Amino acid sequence: MRIAVDLNRCQFYAQCCFLAPEAFRLEAEQVLAYHPHPDDALREKVVRAAAACPTGAILIDHRDLSR
């Protein structure tokens, strides 16, 4: 799984940080950091975080990237 955040769309509501803190975090005032290749064990949390994003800034690629 690969995730990307469109930082031009992100308004730093931080819903992703609450729902998947292992993958998303706020590092400073209005600076979102994220793990672009989170462990598959976090899949459900990351999908929920993306769905909760009010601006739809989180994109998820579910393809198997190891091939």
OpenMM code with the backbone's topology and positions (N, CA, C; nanometers):
from openmm import Vec3, app, unit

residues = "MET ARG ILE ALA VAL ASP LEU ASN ARG CYS GLN PHE TYR ALA GLN CYS CYS PHE LEU ALA PRO GLU ALA PHE ARG LEU GLU ALA GLU GLN VAL LEU ALA TYR HIS PRO HIS PRO ASP ASP ALA LEU ARG GLU LYS VAL VAL ARG ALA ALA ALA ALA CYS PRO THR GLY ALA ILE LEU ILE ASP HIS ARG ASP LEU SER ARG".split()
positions = [
    Vec3(0.0850, -0.1173, 0.0000),
    Vec3(0.0000, 0.0000, 0.0000),
    Vec3(0.0895, 0.1236, 0.0000),
    Vec3(0.0472, 0.2212, -0.0756),
    Vec3(0.1197, 0.3481, -0.0796),
    Vec3(0.0190, 0.4604, -0.0574),
    Vec3(0.0565, 0.5589, 0.0217),
    Vec3(-0.0310, 0.6743, 0.0415),
    Vec3(0.0421, 0.8009, 0.0010),
    Vec3(-0.0374, 0.8984, -0.0384),
    Vec3(0.0142, 1.0314, -0.0696),
    Vec3(-0.0872, 1.1317, -0.0174),
    Vec3(-0.0370, 1.2450, 0.0241),
    Vec3(-0.1246, 1.3516, 0.0721),
    Vec3(-0.1015, 1.4734, -0.0156),
    Vec3(-0.2092, 1.5250, -0.0714),
    Vec3(-0.2021, 1.6485, -0.1497),
    Vec3(-0.1977, 1.7633, -0.0494),
    Vec3(-0.0790, 1.8118, -0.0232),
    Vec3(-0.0621, 1.9160, 0.0790),
    Vec3(-0.1208, 2.0498, 0.0370),
    Vec3(-0.1542, 2.0652, -0.0907),
    Vec3(-0.2252, 2.1862, -0.1348),
    Vec3(-0.3724, 2.1806, -0.0946),
    Vec3(-0.4268, 2.0594, -0.0820),
    Vec3(-0.5668, 2.0418, -0.0412),
    Vec3(-0.5812, 2.0279, 0.1097),
    Vec3(-0.4789, 1.9749, 0.1757),
    Vec3(-0.4843, 1.9502, 0.3200),
    Vec3(-0.5039, 2.0812, 0.3955),
    Vec3(-0.6022, 2.0813, 0.4842),
    Vec3(-0.6300, 2.1993, 0.5666),
    Vec3(-0.5946, 2.1751, 0.7136),
    Vec3(-0.5240, 2.0648, 0.7417),
    Vec3(-0.4719, 2.0336, 0.8746),
    Vec3(-0.5806, 2.0172, 0.9809),
    Vec3(-0.6911, 1.9528, 0.9403),
    Vec3(-0.7946, 1.9191, 1.0381),
    Vec3(-0.7473, 1.8070, 1.1304),
    Vec3(-0.6484, 1.7313, 1.0868),
    Vec3(-0.5807, 1.6266, 1.1656),
    Vec3(-0.6679, 1.5067, 1.1981),
    Vec3(-0.7756, 1.4857, 1.1263),
    Vec3(-0.8567, 1.3659, 1.1475),
    Vec3(-0.7735, 1.2403, 1.1229),
    Vec3(-0.6854, 1.2453, 1.0242),
    Vec3(-0.5994, 1.1309, 0.9946),
    Vec3(-0.5066, 1.0999, 1.1116),
    Vec3(-0.4592, 1.2012, 1.1792),
    Vec3(-0.3690, 1.1818, 1.2935),
    Vec3(-0.4391, 1.1122, 1.4091),
    Vec3(-0.5662, 1.1410, 1.4270),
    Vec3(-0.6425, 1.0772, 1.5339),
    Vec3(-0.6755, 0.9322, 1.4995),
    Vec3(-0.7040, 0.9056, 1.3709),
    Vec3(-0.7483, 0.7728, 1.3300),
    Vec3(-0.6336, 0.6772, 1.2973),
    Vec3(-0.5206, 0.7301, 1.2540),
    Vec3(-0.4052, 0.6448, 1.2197),
    Vec3(-0.2761, 0.7151, 1.2612),
    Vec3(-0.2540, 0.7289, 1.3913),
    Vec3(-0.1358, 0.8018, 1.4382),
    Vec3(-0.0036, 0.7345, 1.4019),
    Vec3(-0.0079, 0.6060, 1.3684),
    Vec3(0.1134, 0.5361, 1.3268),
    Vec3(0.1571, 0.5783, 1.1861),
    Vec3(0.0656, 0.6338, 1.1092),
    Vec3(0.0957, 0.6728, 0.9712),
    Vec3(0.0984, 0.8239, 0.9492),
    Vec3(0.0241, 0.8991, 1.0309),
    Vec3(0.0128, 1.0445, 1.0136),
    Vec3(0.0429, 1.1161, 1.1448),
    Vec3(0.1072, 1.2321, 1.1349),
    Vec3(0.1285, 1.3133, 1.2556),
    Vec3(0.1512, 1.4601, 1.2160),
    Vec3(0.1146, 1.5475, 1.3073),
    Vec3(0.1442, 1.6889, 1.2895),
    Vec3(0.2768, 1.7158, 1.3588),
    Vec3(0.3726, 1.7667, 1.2850),
    Vec3(0.5058, 1.7897, 1.3425),
    Vec3(0.5227, 1.9295, 1.3971),
    Vec3(0.4600, 2.0226, 1.3379),
    Vec3(0.4680, 2.1613, 1.3818),
    Vec3(0.3352, 2.2248, 1.3432),
    Vec3(0.3247, 2.3499, 1.3674),
    Vec3(0.2006, 2.4172, 1.3321),
    Vec3(0.1768, 2.4057, 1.1816),
    Vec3(0.0738, 2.3337, 1.1465),
    Vec3(0.0322, 2.3125, 1.0075),
    Vec3(0.1390, 2.2475, 0.9205),
    Vec3(0.2060, 2.1454, 0.9748),
    Vec3(0.2996, 2.0637, 0.8970),
    Vec3(0.2608, 1.9176, 0.9199),
    Vec3(0.2051, 1.8552, 0.8169),
    Vec3(0.1649, 1.7156, 0.8271),
    Vec3(0.2767, 1.6266, 0.7754),
    Vec3(0.3149, 1.5292, 0.8564),
    Vec3(0.4126, 1.4276, 0.8150),
    Vec3(0.3369, 1.2965, 0.8047),
    Vec3(0.3781, 1.2128, 0.7096),
    Vec3(0.3110, 1.0841, 0.6935),
    Vec3(0.4087, 0.9813, 0.6401),
    Vec3(0.3775, 0.8557, 0.6652),
    Vec3(0.4596, 0.7451, 0.6181),
    Vec3(0.4020, 0.7034, 0.4826),
    Vec3(0.4760, 0.7179, 0.3736),
    Vec3(0.4204, 0.6899, 0.2410),
    Vec3(0.3941, 0.5421, 0.2135),
    Vec3(0.4580, 0.4525, 0.2873),
    Vec3(0.4393, 0.3082, 0.2695),
    Vec3(0.4125, 0.2433, 0.4047),
    Vec3(0.2954, 0.2685, 0.4643),
    Vec3(0.2684, 0.2098, 0.5955),
    Vec3(0.2548, 0.0584, 0.5866),
    Vec3(0.2787, -0.0069, 0.6961),
    Vec3(0.2659, -0.1516, 0.7054),
    Vec3(0.1226, -0.1931, 0.6717),
    Vec3(0.1079, -0.3079, 0.6074),
    Vec3(-0.0252, -0.3569, 0.5708),
    Vec3(-0.1153, -0.3796, 0.6913),
    Vec3(-0.0576, -0.3977, 0.8076),
    Vec3(-0.1370, -0.4147, 0.9288),
    Vec3(-0.2160, -0.2877, 0.9615),
    Vec3(-0.1737, -0.1751, 0.9060),
    Vec3(-0.2413, -0.0474, 0.9303),
    Vec3(-0.3450, -0.0153, 0.8236),
    Vec3(-0.3646, -0.1059, 0.7285),
    Vec3(-0.4519, -0.0787, 0.6135),
    Vec3(-0.5886, -0.0238, 0.6547),
    Vec3(-0.6561, -0.0903, 0.7475),
    Vec3(-0.7904, -0.0477, 0.7872),
    Vec3(-0.7888, 0.0924, 0.8478),
    Vec3(-0.6913, 0.1200, 0.9335),
    Vec3(-0.6819, 0.2529, 0.9943),
    Vec3(-0.6552, 0.3603, 0.8894),
    Vec3(-0.5660, 0.3315, 0.7953),
    Vec3(-0.5317, 0.4295, 0.6916),
    Vec3(-0.6517, 0.4557, 0.6008),
    Vec3(-0.7237, 0.3518, 0.5654),
    Vec3(-0.8431, 0.3687, 0.4812),
    Vec3(-0.9474, 0.4530, 0.5534),
    Vec3(-0.9660, 0.4281, 0.6810),
    Vec3(-1.0615, 0.5091, 0.7592),
    Vec3(-1.0149, 0.6543, 0.7693),
    Vec3(-0.8855, 0.6730, 0.7873),
    Vec3(-0.8313, 0.8091, 0.7953),
    Vec3(-0.8534, 0.8839, 0.6640),
    Vec3(-0.8299, 0.8158, 0.5530),
    Vec3(-0.8508, 0.8791, 0.4216),
    Vec3(-0.9978, 0.9145, 0.4024),
    Vec3(-1.0864, 0.8250, 0.4428),
    Vec3(-1.2300, 0.8507, 0.4284),
    Vec3(-1.2763, 0.9661, 0.5166),
    Vec3(-1.2110, 0.9856, 0.6299),
    Vec3(-1.2500, 1.0912, 0.7238),
    Vec3(-1.1946, 1.2282, 0.6861),
    Vec3(-1.1010, 1.2331, 0.5921),
    Vec3(-1.0404, 1.3609, 0.5552),
    Vec3(-1.1460, 1.4521, 0.4923),
    Vec3(-1.1744, 1.5670, 0.5533),
    Vec3(-1.2789, 1.6553, 0.5015),
    Vec3(-1.2494, 1.7115, 0.3623),
    Vec3(-1.1231, 1.7191, 0.3263),
    Vec3(-1.0883, 1.7768, 0.1965),
    Vec3(-1.0514, 1.6715, 0.0925),
    Vec3(-1.0497, 1.5449, 0.1321),
    Vec3(-1.0145, 1.4377, 0.0387),
    Vec3(-0.8706, 1.4448, -0.0074),
    Vec3(-0.7814, 1.4895, 0.0790),
    Vec3(-0.6411, 1.5103, 0.0428),
    Vec3(-0.5571, 1.3832, 0.0456),
    Vec3(-0.6088, 1.2756, 0.1054),
    Vec3(-0.5307, 1.1523, 0.1187),
    Vec3(-0.5663, 1.0566, 0.0064),
    Vec3(-0.4647, 1.0145, -0.0671),
    Vec3(-0.4820, 0.9214, -0.1777),
    Vec3(-0.4157, 0.7897, -0.1408),
    Vec3(-0.4820, 0.6781, -0.1702),
    Vec3(-0.4299, 0.5460, -0.1372),
    Vec3(-0.4175, 0.4634, -0.2647),
    Vec3(-0.3014, 0.4023, -0.2822),
    Vec3(-0.2774, 0.3098, -0.3922),
    Vec3(-0.2675, 0.1716, -0.3296),
    Vec3(-0.3645, 0.0860, -0.3593),
    Vec3(-0.3707, -0.0472, -0.2989),
    Vec3(-0.2954, -0.1528, -0.3789),
    Vec3(-0.2383, -0.1174, -0.4906),
    Vec3(-0.1688, -0.2168, -0.5734),
    Vec3(-0.0490, -0.2747, -0.4997),
    Vec3(-0.0144, -0.3950, -0.5334),
    Vec3(0.1041, -0.4594, -0.4784),
    Vec3(0.2247, -0.3987, -0.5475),
    Vec3(0.3010, -0.3198, -0.4764),
    Vec3(0.4144, -0.2464, -0.5356),
    Vec3(0.5415, -0.3275, -0.5355),
    Vec3(0.5374, -0.4484, -0.4816),
    Vec3(0.6596, -0.5294, -0.4758),
    Vec3(0.6893, -0.6008, -0.6076),
    Vec3(0.5975, -0.5976, -0.6999),
    Vec3(0.6159, -0.6667, -0.8282),
    Vec3(0.6829, -0.5802, -0.9289),
] * unit.nanometer
topology = app.Topology()
chain = topology.addChain("A")
for resn in residues:
    res = topology.addResidue(resn, chain)
    for name in ("N", "CA", "C"):
        topology.addAtom(name, app.Element.getBySymbol(name[0]), res)
